[in-house]
């Protein structure tokens, strides 16, 4: 057909079995804990020294990474298998269940692609891995056996590993002091802030640098090429100011490589040398106000950058009061009201995070008079979790486990510092302590704190629910053209993969700012956003039709040369949407007849459920 059919969808084609889209939990979900009686204490995929499955429980839960759409995470922790098999990285798989996660890498196991004697030793911080937009992974770590060499690795979504660099490999594009030769520099043994970019390069910080004067490192790098190096100029109001030190674990870059962040010191006087730079330009300096009406900057404790380059940072002032800045704007500081009421932030802000949509999250103490209730998790100025909240540890929907958020000692931290992530859909991941409500830690490991890896959906963030995948989980595609399990795509079109529907905005009818976007559709083709009142599942054209009842053709548009496209008109007006309504969406797109898998000439993306506000 030359264009998409614009007649009403026949009701007979909309008949089908009702779907039950997965709903985000509004309560805290414990993914892993150190409570032995709970299944959340089990580590899936752990191996013994022979590489065989070994049952074990968490000894420590230390760090984590989450991909940019929240569909996958990696947890770094310790097993109870002994010192030779202790450190482990666990990655969630397409099923998204903690119990079915997989072993990504483990101390004592072979390093992929390396000699058999090279076994993983440990994995670098501050986050165990990084994800690009497609879910490929970049990471760094150290192996044992032979030389104890630092490694920078990549792993594709298909599980194929590639070594990018190893300790001692030559580096290019670096400077050195006048007395030293240039061009003989090599990778040192400490790597941090690894970020896999969408073009396949890896951005990272490194120290030391072999055959280089100590005044010229740390340095940030792109693969084997110097990017911004100590001893080189920084753009500031001070002519000739040079980088004197860098937090090689406090640098970051957007996924497209256009925006970057570096925290460090310059060769300025020690009272004004601590800086934060965006694109090598100073935006925060020691001794200066952090913003109009803000505290004075003395130190920086944590930096984070989202995939599109939004950045957030927390730090300290001379009186040990804390502050948070996002994209140059003051978000919170000691003494500010937490939610517009009497409760105020104390001098302890422990973690910050932001996403591509401009949402922010922080963990902080407050001046609440009750020490068992004075630590909070806040998203966009709203408390979504508080020390003392009951926890549904076994996930049965009841608070019957005798578990509560926070340390057994109410004076100790309820949440781990720096361990916080918010996805574009508002799912918040964090590491928190658990207690029994009677002053006792829930920590059967007998090591460290009573830590638990947890997540919860921020109720004040627009969160369209992905549904109707063409991977067989919602029924068979029309001609066995199922997409890859867990990829979140519709049924395969003629290019061998399916299209994905996403949405961004507030989800507010009054705000009317919600935009729907399709990716991975056929390039340069007509497409249309369609809306339904109920969820169904029935094969139609080359895809699965997932919305029915009274339907609306919301807006036609064209995909670009990459198969991407989005709405530009009012979805609220075109879809006749009212507050409180739930609606279901897909994109119907052309896949020219003769080459489409089932020969119909069109297909459907994955679907979204939207609860309009």
C-alpha positions as CSV (number, residue, x, y, z in Angstrom):
1,X,0.0,0.0,0.0
2,X,1.2,3.5,-0.7
3,X,0.1,4.9,2.7
4,X,-1.2,3.7,6.0
5,X,-4.8,2.8,6.0
6,X,-6.7,5.7,7.5
7,X,-10.1,4.0,7.9
8,X,-11.3,3.1,11.4
9,X,-9.7,-0.1,12.7
10,X,-12.2,-2.9,12.4
11,X,-13.5,-3.9,15.8
12,X,-13.1,-7.5,14.7
13,X,-9.4,-7.0,14.4
14,X,-9.3,-5.5,17.9
15,X,-10.8,-8.5,19.6
16,X,-8.2,-10.4,21.5
17,X,-7.1,-11.6,24.9
18,X,-6.6,-8.8,27.5
19,X,-3.1,-8.0,28.5
20,X,-2.1,-7.2,32.0
21,X,0.8,-4.7,31.6
22,X,3.5,-4.8,34.2
23,X,2.9,-2.1,36.8
24,X,5.7,-0.3,38.6
25,X,5.6,-0.9,42.4
26,X,4.8,2.1,44.5
27,X,6.5,0.6,47.5
28,X,10.1,-0.2,48.1
29,X,11.2,-3.4,46.4
30,X,14.2,-5.2,47.9
31,X,16.2,-6.9,45.1
32,X,19.0,-8.2,47.3
33,X,19.6,-8.2,51.0
34,X,21.8,-9.9,53.7
35,X,18.8,-11.5,55.5
36,X,19.5,-15.2,55.2
37,X,15.9,-16.3,55.7
38,X,14.9,-14.3,52.6
39,X,15.5,-15.4,49.1
40,X,16.9,-12.0,48.4
41,X,20.1,-13.0,50.2
42,X,20.9,-15.6,47.5
43,X,23.4,-14.7,44.8
44,X,22.4,-16.1,41.4
45,X,25.1,-17.3,39.1
46,X,28.0,-17.6,41.5
47,X,30.8,-20.1,40.6
48,X,33.4,-22.0,42.4
49,X,37.1,-22.2,41.5
50,X,36.4,-24.9,39.0
51,X,33.8,-22.7,37.3
52,X,30.9,-24.8,38.5
53,X,27.7,-23.3,40.1
54,X,28.1,-22.6,43.8
55,X,25.3,-21.7,46.2
56,X,26.2,-18.7,48.3
57,X,24.7,-15.6,49.9
58,X,25.6,-11.9,49.9
59,X,28.4,-11.0,52.3
60,X,28.4,-7.4,51.1
61,X,26.4,-5.3,48.7
62,X,28.6,-2.4,47.7
63,X,27.7,-0.6,44.5
64,X,25.6,-0.8,41.4
65,X,25.0,0.6,37.9
66,X,21.7,1.0,35.9
67,X,21.3,1.5,32.2
68,X,19.8,4.6,30.8
69,X,16.2,3.4,30.4
70,X,16.2,1.3,33.6
71,X,15.8,-2.0,32.0
72,X,19.0,-3.5,33.3
73,X,21.3,-3.2,36.3
74,X,24.6,-4.6,37.6
75,X,25.3,-5.1,41.3
76,X,28.8,-5.3,42.7
77,X,29.3,-7.1,46.0
78,X,31.0,-10.0,47.8
79,X,30.1,-13.6,48.1
80,X,30.7,-15.9,51.1
81,X,32.8,-18.3,49.0
82,X,36.2,-17.2,50.5
83,X,38.8,-14.6,49.5
84,X,39.6,-16.1,46.2
85,X,36.0,-15.9,44.9
86,X,34.7,-13.0,46.8
87,X,34.1,-10.0,44.6
88,X,31.3,-10.5,42.0
89,X,29.3,-8.5,39.4
90,X,25.7,-9.7,38.9
91,X,23.7,-8.5,35.8
92,X,20.0,-8.6,35.4
93,X,18.8,-10.4,32.3
94,X,15.8,-9.8,30.0
95,X,13.4,-11.3,32.5
96,X,14.2,-8.5,35.0
97,X,14.0,-10.8,38.0
98,X,16.7,-10.7,40.7
99,X,16.6,-14.4,41.1
100,X,17.4,-15.0,37.4
101,X,20.2,-12.5,37.1
102,X,23.5,-13.7,35.7
103,X,27.2,-13.7,36.6
104,X,28.8,-10.9,34.6
105,X,32.3,-11.3,36.2
106,X,33.7,-12.8,39.4
107,X,36.9,-12.8,41.2
108,X,38.8,-16.0,40.5
109,X,37.1,-16.7,37.2
110,X,38.9,-16.3,33.8
111,X,39.0,-12.9,32.1
112,X,37.3,-13.3,28.7
113,X,39.7,-13.4,25.8
114,X,42.8,-13.5,28.1
115,X,45.2,-16.3,28.8
116,X,43.8,-19.0,31.1
117,X,46.1,-17.8,33.9
118,X,44.5,-14.4,33.9
119,X,41.7,-14.4,36.5
120,X,39.6,-11.5,37.7
121,X,40.9,-9.9,40.9
122,X,38.7,-6.9,41.5
123,X,36.5,-4.3,39.7
124,X,37.0,-0.6,39.7
125,X,34.8,2.1,41.1
126,X,32.9,4.4,41.3
127,X,30.3,2.4,39.3
128,X,31.1,-1.2,38.4
129,X,30.1,-0.8,34.7
130,X,28.6,1.7,32.3
131,X,26.0,1.3,29.6
132,X,25.6,2.9,26.2
133,X,22.2,3.6,24.8
134,X,21.9,0.1,23.3
135,X,22.8,-1.7,26.6
136,X,26.4,-2.6,25.7
137,X,28.8,-2.4,28.6
138,X,32.1,-0.7,29.4
139,X,34.1,-1.5,32.6
140,X,37.5,-1.7,34.1
141,X,39.2,-4.1,36.6
142,X,42.3,-5.9,37.6
143,X,43.3,-9.4,36.9
144,X,45.6,-11.7,38.9
145,X,47.9,-14.4,37.5
146,X,51.1,-13.2,35.7
147,X,51.3,-9.5,36.0
148,X,48.5,-7.8,38.0
149,X,47.4,-5.7,35.1
150,X,44.6,-3.2,34.8
151,X,42.1,-3.9,32.0
152,X,39.5,-1.8,30.2
153,X,36.9,-4.1,28.6
154,X,33.7,-3.9,26.5
155,X,30.8,-6.3,26.3
156,X,28.1,-6.4,23.7
157,X,24.4,-7.2,24.5
158,X,25.2,-10.5,22.8
159,X,27.8,-11.3,25.5
160,X,30.9,-10.8,23.3
161,X,33.8,-9.3,25.2
162,X,36.6,-7.1,23.7
163,X,39.7,-5.9,25.5
164,X,40.2,-2.2,24.8
165,X,43.4,-1.5,26.7
166,X,45.6,-3.1,29.4
167,X,48.1,-1.7,31.8
168,X,51.3,-0.7,29.9
169,X,49.6,-0.2,26.5
170,X,50.8,2.9,24.7
171,X,48.8,6.1,24.9
172,X,48.7,8.9,22.4
173,X,48.1,12.6,22.4
174,X,49.5,13.4,25.8
175,X,51.9,16.1,26.9
176,X,54.9,15.9,29.3
177,X,57.3,18.3,31.0
178,X,60.0,19.8,28.8
179,X,62.7,17.5,30.1
180,X,60.8,14.3,29.1
181,X,60.2,12.8,25.7
182,X,56.7,12.8,24.4
183,X,55.0,9.8,22.8
184,X,56.2,7.0,25.1
185,X,53.3,7.3,27.6
186,X,51.5,4.1,28.8
187,X,48.3,3.2,30.7
188,X,48.7,3.1,34.4
189,X,47.1,0.9,37.0
190,X,44.2,3.0,38.3
191,X,41.3,3.6,36.0
192,X,38.0,5.2,37.0
193,X,34.8,6.8,35.6
194,X,34.6,4.5,32.7
195,X,31.8,5.5,30.3
196,X,31.1,3.6,27.1
197,X,29.9,6.1,24.5
198,X,27.4,5.5,21.8
199,X,30.1,5.6,19.1
200,X,31.9,2.7,20.8
201,X,34.7,4.7,22.4
202,X,35.4,4.6,26.1
203,X,35.9,7.8,28.2
204,X,37.8,7.3,31.5
205,X,40.2,8.8,33.9
206,X,43.6,7.3,34.6
207,X,46.5,7.6,37.0
208,X,49.4,7.2,37.0
209,X,50.6,7.4,33.4
210,X,53.8,5.5,32.6
211,X,56.8,7.4,31.3
212,X,55.1,10.7,32.3
213,X,56.0,13.3,34.9
214,X,53.7,13.1,37.9
215,X,52.6,16.7,37.4
216,X,51.0,15.7,34.1
217,X,48.6,13.1,35.5
218,X,45.8,12.1,36.2
219,X,44.3,12.5,32.7
220,X,41.0,11.9,31.1
221,X,41.1,9.8,27.9
222,X,39.1,8.6,24.9
223,X,40.3,5.0,24.3
224,X,44.1,5.4,23.9
225,X,44.1,9.1,23.2
226,X,44.5,11.9,25.7
227,X,41.5,14.2,26.2
228,X,42.0,16.7,29.1
229,X,45.2,16.3,31.1
230,X,46.8,17.7,34.2
231,X,49.3,20.4,33.4
232,X,47.2,21.7,30.5
233,X,45.0,24.8,30.5
234,X,41.5,25.1,31.9
235,X,39.1,27.8,30.7
236,X,38.5,30.3,33.5
237,X,38.6,33.9,34.5
238,X,42.2,33.4,35.5
239,X,44.5,33.6,32.4
240,X,46.9,30.7,32.1
241,X,45.3,28.6,34.8
242,X,46.3,24.9,34.6
243,X,44.8,21.7,35.8
244,X,46.9,20.5,38.8
245,X,44.9,17.5,39.9
246,X,41.8,15.6,38.8
247,X,39.3,13.3,40.5
248,X,39.8,10.5,38.0
249,X,36.8,8.8,39.6
250,X,34.8,12.0,39.4
251,X,34.7,12.7,35.6
252,X,31.9,11.9,33.2
253,X,30.8,12.3,29.6
254,X,27.4,12.3,27.8
255,X,26.7,9.3,25.6
256,X,27.1,11.3,22.4
257,X,30.5,12.7,23.6
258,X,29.5,16.4,23.4
259,X,29.4,17.3,27.1
260,X,31.8,16.3,29.8
261,X,32.5,17.0,33.5
262,X,35.7,17.0,35.5
263,X,36.2,17.7,39.2
264,X,39.7,18.6,40.4
265,X,42.3,21.2,41.4
266,X,44.1,23.9,39.5
267,X,47.4,25.6,40.1
268,X,45.6,28.6,41.7
269,X,46.1,29.4,45.4
270,X,45.0,26.5,47.6
271,X,42.1,28.6,48.9
272,X,40.6,28.8,45.4
273,X,42.0,25.8,43.5
274,X,39.2,23.3,43.9
275,X,36.9,23.5,40.8
276,X,34.2,21.8,38.8
277,X,34.5,22.2,35.1
278,X,31.9,21.5,32.3
279,X,33.5,21.2,28.9
280,X,36.8,22.3,30.5
281,X,35.2,25.6,31.7
282,X,35.0,26.4,35.4
283,X,31.4,26.5,36.7
284,X,32.1,26.1,40.4
285,X,35.1,27.3,42.4
286,X,36.3,27.0,46.0
287,X,35.5,30.1,47.9
288,X,32.7,31.3,45.6
289,X,28.9,31.0,46.2
290,X,27.5,27.9,44.6
291,X,24.5,30.0,43.3
292,X,22.7,33.2,44.0
293,X,21.7,32.8,47.6
294,X,23.6,29.6,47.9
295,X,26.3,28.5,50.3
296,X,30.1,28.9,49.7
297,X,31.9,26.1,48.0
298,X,34.6,24.5,50.0
299,X,34.6,20.9,48.6
300,X,32.9,18.6,46.2
301,X,31.8,15.2,47.4
302,X,30.0,13.6,44.4
303,X,29.3,14.3,40.8
304,X,26.9,12.6,38.4
305,X,26.0,13.0,34.7
306,X,23.0,11.5,32.9
307,X,23.2,10.1,29.4
308,X,22.2,13.4,27.7
309,X,24.6,15.5,29.7
310,X,22.5,16.8,32.6
311,X,24.8,17.1,35.6
312,X,24.3,17.2,39.3
313,X,26.9,17.7,42.1
314,X,26.9,17.9,45.9
315,X,29.4,19.5,48.2
316,X,30.3,21.4,51.4
317,X,30.8,24.9,52.7
318,X,33.1,26.3,55.4
319,X,30.6,25.5,58.1
320,X,30.1,21.9,57.0
321,X,26.7,22.7,55.5
322,X,25.8,20.9,52.3
323,X,24.5,22.0,48.9
324,X,23.3,20.5,45.6
325,X,23.6,22.1,42.2
326,X,22.1,20.7,39.0
327,X,23.0,22.2,35.6
328,X,24.2,25.4,37.5
329,X,21.0,25.8,39.5
330,X,20.7,25.4,43.3
331,X,18.5,22.4,44.1
332,X,18.8,22.1,47.8
333,X,21.0,23.3,50.7
334,X,21.2,22.9,54.5
335,X,18.4,24.8,56.0
336,X,16.0,24.6,53.0
337,X,12.5,23.3,53.6
338,X,12.3,19.7,52.5
339,X,8.7,19.9,51.2
340,X,7.8,23.5,51.8
341,X,7.0,22.8,55.5
342,X,8.8,23.1,58.8
343,X,11.2,20.2,58.3
344,X,14.5,21.3,56.8
345,X,17.6,19.7,55.4
346,X,20.4,19.2,57.9
347,X,24.1,19.4,57.2
348,X,24.2,15.9,55.7
349,X,23.3,15.4,52.0
350,X,24.6,11.9,51.2
351,X,23.8,11.2,47.5
352,X,22.5,12.9,44.4
353,X,21.3,11.7,40.9
354,X,19.6,13.1,37.9
355,X,18.1,11.8,34.6
356,X,17.8,12.9,31.0
357,X,14.3,14.4,31.7
358,X,15.6,16.8,34.3
359,X,14.3,14.9,37.3
360,X,16.6,14.9,40.4
361,X,16.9,12.7,43.5
362,X,18.8,13.1,46.7
363,X,19.3,11.4,50.0
364,X,19.6,13.7,53.0
365,X,19.3,14.1,56.7
366,X,16.7,16.5,58.1
367,X,16.2,18.4,61.4
368,X,13.4,16.0,62.4
369,X,13.5,15.6,66.2
370,X,13.1,11.9,66.0
371,X,16.5,10.3,65.0
372,X,14.7,7.2,63.7
373,X,12.8,9.3,61.1
374,X,15.3,12.0,60.1
375,X,16.8,10.6,56.8
376,X,14.8,10.9,53.6
377,X,14.9,10.0,49.9
378,X,13.6,12.9,47.9
379,X,12.6,13.2,44.2
380,X,11.9,16.6,42.7
381,X,11.3,18.0,46.2
382,X,8.9,15.2,47.3
383,X,9.9,12.7,50.0
384,X,9.2,9.2,48.5
385,X,10.9,7.1,51.3
386,X,11.9,7.8,54.9
387,X,13.9,6.1,57.5
388,X,11.6,3.9,59.5
389,X,9.3,3.0,56.6
390,X,8.1,-0.7,56.7
391,X,9.6,-3.0,54.1
392,X,7.8,-5.8,52.2
393,X,10.9,-8.1,52.1
394,X,9.3,-11.2,50.6
395,X,7.2,-9.2,48.1
396,X,3.9,-10.7,49.1
397,X,2.2,-7.3,49.3
398,X,2.1,-7.2,53.1
399,X,4.4,-5.5,55.7
400,X,4.6,-8.8,57.7
401,X,8.4,-9.4,57.6
402,X,9.5,-7.3,60.6
403,X,11.7,-5.3,58.3
404,X,12.1,-1.5,58.3
405,X,14.2,1.0,56.4
406,X,17.3,2.2,58.3
407,X,20.2,1.0,60.5
408,X,19.5,-0.7,63.8
409,X,21.1,2.2,65.5
410,X,19.0,5.3,64.6
411,X,22.1,7.5,64.8
412,X,23.7,5.6,61.9
413,X,23.0,6.3,58.2
414,X,19.9,4.7,56.8
415,X,21.1,4.9,53.2
416,X,24.6,4.4,51.7
417,X,26.3,7.5,50.5
418,X,26.7,8.1,46.8
419,X,24.6,5.0,45.9
420,X,21.6,6.5,44.0
421,X,20.2,6.4,40.5
422,X,17.0,7.7,38.9
423,X,16.0,6.4,35.5
424,X,14.2,8.5,32.8
425,X,10.9,6.8,33.9
426,X,11.5,7.7,37.6
427,X,12.5,4.4,38.9
428,X,14.9,5.1,41.8
429,X,17.6,2.6,42.7
430,X,19.6,2.8,46.0
431,X,21.3,0.9,48.7
432,X,19.7,1.1,52.1
433,X,20.1,-0.4,55.6
434,X,17.4,-2.7,57.1
435,X,16.5,-3.2,60.8
436,X,13.9,-5.2,62.7
437,X,12.2,-2.2,64.3
438,X,13.6,-3.1,67.7
439,X,17.1,-1.7,67.3
440,X,18.7,-4.7,65.6
441,X,20.4,-4.8,62.2
442,X,19.0,-7.3,59.7
443,X,22.5,-8.5,58.7
444,X,23.1,-12.3,58.8
445,X,26.4,-11.9,56.9
446,X,28.1,-10.6,60.0
447,X,30.1,-8.2,57.8
448,X,29.7,-4.5,57.3
449,X,26.3,-2.9,57.5
450,X,22.8,-4.4,57.0
451,X,22.7,-3.3,53.3
452,X,20.0,-4.0,50.8
453,X,19.8,-3.2,47.1
454,X,16.4,-1.6,46.5
455,X,14.3,0.3,44.0
456,X,11.0,2.1,44.0
457,X,9.0,4.1,41.5
458,X,8.8,7.8,42.3
459,X,5.1,8.4,42.2
460,X,5.6,12.1,41.1
461,X,7.5,11.2,37.9
462,X,5.8,10.5,34.6
463,X,6.3,6.8,34.0
464,X,4.6,5.3,31.0
465,X,4.6,1.5,31.3
466,X,6.3,-0.4,28.5
467,X,4.2,-3.3,27.3
468,X,3.3,-5.5,24.3
469,X,6.7,-6.8,23.2
470,X,7.1,-8.8,20.0
471,X,9.4,-11.3,21.6
472,X,6.8,-14.0,22.2
473,X,5.9,-12.9,25.7
474,X,2.6,-11.4,24.5
475,X,1.8,-14.1,22.0
476,X,3.3,-15.2,18.7
477,X,4.1,-12.7,16.0
478,X,2.2,-13.2,12.7
479,X,4.9,-15.2,10.8
480,X,7.4,-16.3,13.5
481,X,9.1,-12.8,13.3
482,X,9.6,-12.5,17.0
483,X,12.2,-10.0,18.2
484,X,15.0,-10.7,20.7
485,X,13.7,-11.6,24.2
486,X,14.2,-8.7,26.6
487,X,15.0,-6.2,23.8
488,X,11.7,-4.3,24.4
489,X,10.9,-4.2,20.7
490,X,7.8,-5.0,18.6
491,X,7.8,-7.8,16.1
492,X,10.7,-7.9,13.7
493,X,10.4,-5.8,10.5
494,X,12.4,-6.2,7.3
495,X,15.6,-5.0,8.9
496,X,15.7,-7.9,11.4
497,X,14.6,-6.1,14.6
498,X,11.5,-4.4,16.0
499,X,10.5,-0.8,16.7
500,X,10.4,0.7,20.2
501,X,7.9,3.3,21.5
502,X,8.8,5.7,24.3
503,X,7.3,8.9,25.7
504,X,8.7,11.9,27.6
505,X,7.1,14.8,29.3
506,X,4.9,15.3,32.4
507,X,2.0,13.0,31.5
508,X,-0.2,15.9,32.5
509,X,-3.3,16.8,30.5
510,X,-3.0,20.4,31.7
511,X,0.7,20.6,30.8
512,X,0.1,19.0,27.4
513,X,3.8,18.5,26.9
514,X,4.0,14.7,26.4
515,X,5.8,13.6,23.3
516,X,5.8,10.1,21.9
517,X,8.9,8.8,20.0
518,X,9.5,5.7,18.0
519,X,13.0,4.3,17.3
520,X,14.2,1.4,15.2
521,X,11.3,1.6,12.8
522,X,11.8,1.6,9.0
523,X,13.7,4.6,7.7
524,X,11.9,7.4,5.8
525,X,8.4,5.8,6.0
526,X,5.0,7.0,7.0
527,X,4.1,6.2,10.6
528,X,1.1,7.0,12.9
529,X,0.6,7.1,16.7
530,X,-2.5,5.2,17.6
531,X,-4.4,5.1,20.9
532,X,-6.8,2.7,22.5
533,X,-8.9,2.5,25.6
534,X,-8.2,-1.2,26.5
535,X,-5.2,-3.5,26.2
536,X,-5.5,-6.4,23.9
537,X,-3.2,-8.8,22.0
538,X,-3.9,-9.9,18.5
539,X,-1.7,-10.5,15.4
540,X,-2.3,-7.8,12.9
541,X,-0.3,-6.9,9.7
542,X,3.3,-7.9,10.5
543,X,3.0,-7.1,14.2
544,X,0.9,-7.5,17.3
545,X,-2.0,-5.0,17.9
546,X,-2.1,-4.2,21.6
547,X,-4.7,-1.5,22.0
548,X,-8.4,-1.6,21.3
549,X,-11.9,-0.4,22.4
550,X,-12.6,3.0,21.0
551,X,-9.4,3.9,19.1
552,X,-7.9,7.1,17.9
553,X,-5.4,7.9,15.2
554,X,-3.6,10.5,17.1
555,X,-1.0,11.8,14.6
556,X,0.7,10.8,11.4
557,X,4.4,11.6,11.0
558,X,7.5,10.4,9.0
559,X,10.5,8.5,10.3
560,X,14.0,9.9,9.5
561,X,16.9,8.1,7.9
562,X,17.6,6.2,11.2
563,X,14.0,5.0,11.6
564,X,13.3,7.5,14.4
565,X,10.3,9.9,14.6
566,X,8.1,11.6,17.1
567,X,4.8,13.5,17.6
568,X,4.8,17.3,17.3
569,X,1.1,18.0,17.8
570,X,-1.0,17.8,21.0
571,X,-1.6,14.2,22.0
572,X,-4.1,15.4,24.5
573,X,-6.2,17.2,22.0
574,X,-5.9,14.7,19.1
575,X,-6.6,11.8,21.5
576,X,-9.4,13.5,23.4
577,X,-7.6,12.7,26.7
578,X,-9.0,13.6,30.1
579,X,-7.2,13.6,33.5
580,X,-7.4,10.2,35.3
581,X,-7.8,8.2,32.1
582,X,-5.6,5.3,31.2
583,X,-4.7,5.0,27.5
584,X,-2.6,2.5,25.4
585,X,-0.4,3.5,22.5
586,X,1.6,2.1,19.6
587,X,3.1,3.4,16.4
588,X,1.9,1.8,13.2
589,X,4.5,2.2,10.4
590,X,5.0,1.2,6.8
591,X,7.3,-1.6,5.9
592,X,7.0,-1.8,2.1
593,X,5.2,-4.8,0.8
594,X,7.4,-7.5,-0.8
595,X,10.1,-7.3,1.7
596,X,8.3,-7.1,5.1
597,X,8.6,-10.5,7.0
598,X,4.9,-11.4,6.6
599,X,4.3,-9.5,3.4
600,X,1.6,-7.1,4.7
601,X,3.6,-4.0,4.2
602,X,3.3,-2.5,7.7
603,X,4.1,-3.3,11.4
604,X,3.7,-2.1,14.9
605,X,6.1,-0.9,17.6
606,X,6.0,-2.1,21.2
607,X,3.3,-0.4,23.3
608,X,3.0,2.0,26.2
609,X,0.4,2.3,28.9
610,X,-0.1,5.9,30.1
611,X,-2.0,7.0,33.2
612,X,-2.8,10.6,32.4
613,X,-2.8,13.1,35.2
